[in-house]
Protein backbone atom coordinates (compact mmCIF):
# COMPACT_ATOMS: atom_id res chain seq x y z
CA UNK A 1 0.00 0.00 0.00
CA UNK A 2 1.49 3.30 -1.01
CA UNK A 3 2.01 6.11 1.46
CA UNK A 4 -0.69 8.22 -0.23
CA UNK A 5 -3.28 5.45 0.02
CA UNK A 6 -2.37 4.80 3.66
CA UNK A 7 -2.64 8.51 4.49
CA UNK A 8 -6.05 8.74 2.79
CA UNK A 9 -7.24 5.65 4.68
CA UNK A 10 -6.23 7.27 7.99
CA UNK A 11 -8.12 10.45 7.05
CA UNK A 12 -11.20 8.42 6.16
CA UNK A 13 -11.03 6.52 9.45
CA UNK A 14 -10.73 9.80 11.37
CA UNK A 15 -13.85 11.13 9.58
CA UNK A 16 -15.72 7.92 10.38
CA UNK A 17 -14.69 8.21 14.02
CA UNK A 18 -16.03 11.78 14.09
CA UNK A 19 -19.34 10.56 12.62
CA UNK A 20 -19.53 7.81 15.25
CA UNK A 21 -18.72 10.30 18.01
CA UNK A 22 -21.42 12.65 16.71
CA UNK A 23 -23.96 9.82 16.80
CA UNK A 24 -22.91 9.02 20.38
CA UNK A 25 -23.30 12.69 21.40
CA UNK A 26 -26.42 13.61 19.46
CA UNK A 27 -28.40 10.33 19.46
CA UNK A 28 -31.50 12.10 20.84
CA UNK A 29 -31.56 14.65 18.01
CA UNK A 30 -33.11 13.97 14.61
CA UNK A 31 -30.18 12.51 12.67
CA UNK A 32 -30.16 10.93 9.25
CA UNK A 33 -27.40 9.48 7.11
CA UNK A 34 -27.53 12.40 4.66
CA UNK A 35 -26.95 14.94 7.46
CA UNK A 36 -24.14 12.85 8.92
CA UNK A 37 -22.55 12.51 5.49
CA UNK A 38 -22.77 16.26 4.84
CA UNK A 39 -21.09 16.92 8.19
CA UNK A 40 -18.28 14.52 7.25
CA UNK A 41 -17.89 15.87 3.72
CA UNK A 42 -18.83 12.52 2.16
CA UNK A 43 -21.62 11.20 -0.04
CA UNK A 44 -24.28 9.32 1.93
CA UNK A 45 -23.71 6.05 0.06
CA UNK A 46 -19.95 6.27 0.56
CA UNK A 47 -20.40 7.01 4.26
CA UNK A 48 -22.72 4.03 4.63
CA UNK A 49 -20.31 1.63 2.93
CA UNK A 50 -17.25 2.91 4.76
CA UNK A 51 -19.01 2.98 8.15
CA UNK A 52 -20.25 -0.60 7.71
CA UNK A 53 -16.78 -1.73 6.70
CA UNK A 54 -15.17 -0.03 9.72
CA UNK A 55 -17.79 -0.75 12.41
CA UNK A 56 -19.75 -3.75 11.16
CA UNK A 57 -23.10 -1.98 10.85
CA UNK A 58 -24.68 0.94 9.06
CA UNK A 59 -24.74 4.43 10.60
CA UNK A 60 -28.51 4.10 11.10
CA UNK A 61 -28.14 0.73 12.85
CA UNK A 62 -25.43 2.20 15.09
CA UNK A 63 -27.68 5.18 15.91
CA UNK A 64 -30.60 2.91 16.78
CA UNK A 65 -28.33 0.75 18.95
CA UNK A 66 -27.30 3.84 20.93
CA UNK A 67 -30.94 4.88 21.28
CA UNK A 68 -31.93 1.42 22.51
CA UNK A 69 -29.07 1.41 25.03
CA UNK A 70 -30.26 4.72 26.46
CA UNK A 71 -33.89 3.54 26.41
CA UNK A 72 -32.91 0.47 28.42
CA UNK A 73 -31.44 2.71 31.13
CA UNK A 74 -34.50 4.98 31.13
CA UNK A 75 -36.88 2.03 31.36
CA UNK A 76 -34.92 0.60 34.29
CA UNK A 77 -34.51 3.80 36.29
CA UNK A 78 -37.25 6.30 35.40
CA UNK A 79 -41.01 6.33 35.55
CA UNK A 80 -41.62 7.31 31.95
CA UNK A 81 -44.07 5.65 29.60
CA UNK A 82 -42.63 3.72 26.65
CA UNK A 83 -43.83 6.53 24.35
CA UNK A 84 -42.05 9.13 26.50
CA UNK A 85 -38.87 7.03 26.48
CA UNK A 86 -39.17 6.71 22.71
CA UNK A 87 -39.36 10.50 22.38
CA UNK A 88 -36.60 11.07 24.95
CA UNK A 89 -34.10 8.99 22.95
CA UNK A 90 -34.92 10.72 19.66
CA UNK A 91 -37.25 8.26 17.95
CA UNK A 92 -40.25 9.79 16.24
CA UNK A 93 -42.09 6.52 15.64
CA UNK A 94 -43.03 4.34 18.62
CA UNK A 95 -43.64 1.43 16.25
CA UNK A 96 -40.16 1.58 14.72
CA UNK A 97 -38.64 2.09 18.16
CA UNK A 98 -40.50 -0.92 19.59
CA UNK A 99 -39.54 -3.15 16.66
CA UNK A 100 -35.86 -2.18 16.87
CA UNK A 101 -35.86 -2.54 20.67
CA UNK A 102 -37.36 -6.01 20.33
CA UNK A 103 -34.85 -6.95 17.63
CA UNK A 104 -31.83 -5.88 19.72
CA UNK A 105 -32.97 -6.78 23.23
CA UNK A 106 -35.21 -9.75 22.55
CA UNK A 107 -38.38 -8.37 24.13
CA UNK A 108 -40.73 -5.42 23.87
CA UNK A 109 -39.87 -2.25 25.84
CA UNK A 110 -42.85 -2.72 28.18
CA UNK A 111 -41.84 -6.31 28.89
CA UNK A 112 -38.27 -5.18 29.51
CA UNK A 113 -39.51 -2.63 32.05
CA UNK A 114 -41.59 -5.31 33.81
CA UNK A 115 -38.68 -7.75 33.91
CA UNK A 116 -36.26 -5.10 35.17
CA UNK A 117 -38.73 -4.15 37.91
CA UNK A 118 -38.68 -7.82 38.94
CA UNK A 119 -34.88 -7.81 38.83
CA UNK A 120 -34.71 -10.37 36.03
CA UNK A 121 -34.15 -8.30 32.88
CA UNK A 122 -30.45 -9.09 32.69
CA UNK A 123 -31.18 -12.81 32.74
CA UNK A 124 -33.83 -12.64 30.03
CA UNK A 125 -32.14 -10.39 27.52
CA UNK A 126 -31.31 -12.23 24.29
CA UNK A 127 -29.34 -11.45 21.16
CA UNK A 128 -26.19 -9.30 21.21
CA UNK A 129 -26.48 -8.76 24.97
CA UNK A 130 -26.57 -12.41 25.95
CA UNK A 131 -22.82 -12.58 26.58
CA UNK A 132 -22.87 -9.64 28.99
CA UNK A 133 -21.84 -10.17 32.59
CA UNK A 134 -24.57 -11.21 35.01
CA UNK A 135 -26.50 -8.24 36.30
CA UNK A 136 -25.64 -5.97 33.37
CA UNK A 137 -28.03 -5.41 30.50
CA UNK A 138 -25.95 -3.01 28.48
CA UNK A 139 -25.45 -3.62 24.78
CA UNK A 140 -21.77 -3.94 23.93
CA UNK A 141 -20.49 -1.01 21.91
CA UNK A 142 -20.46 -1.47 18.18
CA UNK A 143 -21.37 -5.14 17.97
CA UNK A 144 -22.32 -6.23 14.46
CA UNK A 145 -26.01 -7.04 14.32
CA UNK A 146 -27.08 -10.60 14.83
CA UNK A 147 -29.18 -12.09 12.05
CA UNK A 148 -32.20 -12.56 14.30
CA UNK A 149 -34.63 -10.24 12.54
CA UNK A 150 -36.11 -10.32 9.09
CA UNK A 151 -33.72 -10.29 6.19
CA UNK A 152 -34.47 -7.71 3.54
CA UNK A 153 -34.64 -9.09 0.00
CA UNK A 154 -31.46 -7.46 -1.23
CA UNK A 155 -29.56 -8.92 1.74
CA UNK A 156 -30.82 -12.48 1.25
CA UNK A 157 -28.24 -14.91 0.01
CA UNK A 158 -28.96 -16.19 -3.46
CA UNK A 159 -27.54 -19.61 -4.26
CA UNK A 160 -25.18 -19.56 -7.23
CA UNK A 161 -26.10 -22.29 -9.71
CA UNK A 162 -23.35 -24.65 -10.66
CA UNK A 163 -22.57 -24.62 -14.39
CA UNK A 164 -20.39 -27.70 -14.30
CA UNK A 165 -21.85 -30.92 -15.63
CA UNK A 166 -22.02 -33.63 -13.06
CA UNK A 167 -21.25 -37.14 -14.26
N, C-alpha and C positions, 0 to 999 in steps of 0.2 A: 504494500500500500504506500503510495507516494506521500510525501510530507503535506502536500496541498490537500489531498483527500482526507488524511488524518486530521488536519486542522479544521476542515469543513465539518467533519463528523463530530468533533468536539464542540464546535459552535452549535450544531444542530441539537446535540444532547443538552447543552446549556439552555437552549430555547425550550426544549421539551420539559426540562426541570422547572423552568419558570412557569410554564403552563400548568404543570402539576401542582406547584406551590400556589398558584392563583386559585386553582380549584379547591385546594385545601383551605385557603383563607376565605374565599367568597362562595362557598358551597350553598349558602342560604339565599344568595342573590340569583336572579334569573340569568343563567349562563347557557349559551349554546355554542356548538362547535365553531360556527362562523365567527362569533365574537372572540372566542379564544384564539382562533387562527389569525384574525386581524391583529390582535394584540401581540402575537408572536411574529407577525410579518410573514405568514405562510398561507398557502391556499388550504382551504378546509380539508380537501381530500388528502393532501400531502401530510397535514397535521395528523389526521386520523390514522393513516398508514404508519407514519413514523412513531406515533404514540403507542400504537398497538405493538409494533416491533420492539420498542424499548421497555414497555411496562406490561405487556401481555393482555391488555384490554383496551377498548376504545376510550377516548376522553369522556364520552357520555356515560359509559359503564363505570368508569372510575368516579365520576361525579356522583352517580347514583349510589355507589358503594359508600362514599363519604356521607351522603345524606342518610342512608340507612344506619350507618354507625352512630351518627348523632341522634337519630330517632330512637335507637335502642336505648341510649342513655336517658333521653327524655321520658320514654315510656317506663323505665325502671324507677326514675327518681322524681318525676313531677306529675302533678294531677291535671294533665291536659288531655283533652279528648284526642282520638286518633286524627281527626280532621285538623285540630289545632297543631298537633305535632307535625303533620304533613305540611302545613303552611309555614311553621317555624323553621323547618329544614329546607324550605325553598321549592317544594313541589307544588305545582298548581293543580294537579289532578289527583284526588284521593284514590281513584281507581288504579292509575299507573303506579302511584306510590305503594299501594297495597300489594299489587302484583309483583313489583320489584322486591319489596320487603319479603314477601313469601318466597320468592325465588332464591334470595340470598340467605335468609335466616331459616327457612323451612317451616314457617308458620305465619299466620296472619298477625298484623300488629296488635289487634285486640287480644288474641290468644297469647302472644308474647307477654303482654302486660299482665294478664292473669297468671301465667306461669311464673313470671318474675315476682309477683306479689306473694306467690306460694313458696318462693325460694328455689324453684326448680328450673328456671329458664335456661341456665347454663348447661344443665344435663340434657335438655330436650332440643337444643339448637342443632340443626343438621347442616350439611353442605360445607362451605369453606371454613366454617367456624368449628367444625367437629373436632379438630385437632388441638383446639385451644386448651389451656390449662384449666383444671377443675375450678369452678367458681368464677371464671371470666367468660363473658359472652361478647368479646370484642372481635370484630372481623380483623384478620391480619391485614396489614397494609399491602396494597397492590398485589393481591393474589389473583392469578388468572381465573376467570369464571369457570365454574364447574359446568359440565354439560348436563344439568338437571332439568332445565326448562325446555321449552319448545325450540326446535331448530328451525330457523327461517329457511325458506326454500333455497336461496342462493348459498347458504352455508351447508346444506345437506351434501353428503358425500355421494357422488355419482360413480357407480362401478364402471371401470374402463373395460370395454369388451376386448377379449383376446382375439387377435387376428390370425394367430398361428393355427394351422390345421393340426388337429389331434389325431394320432393314428391308433 
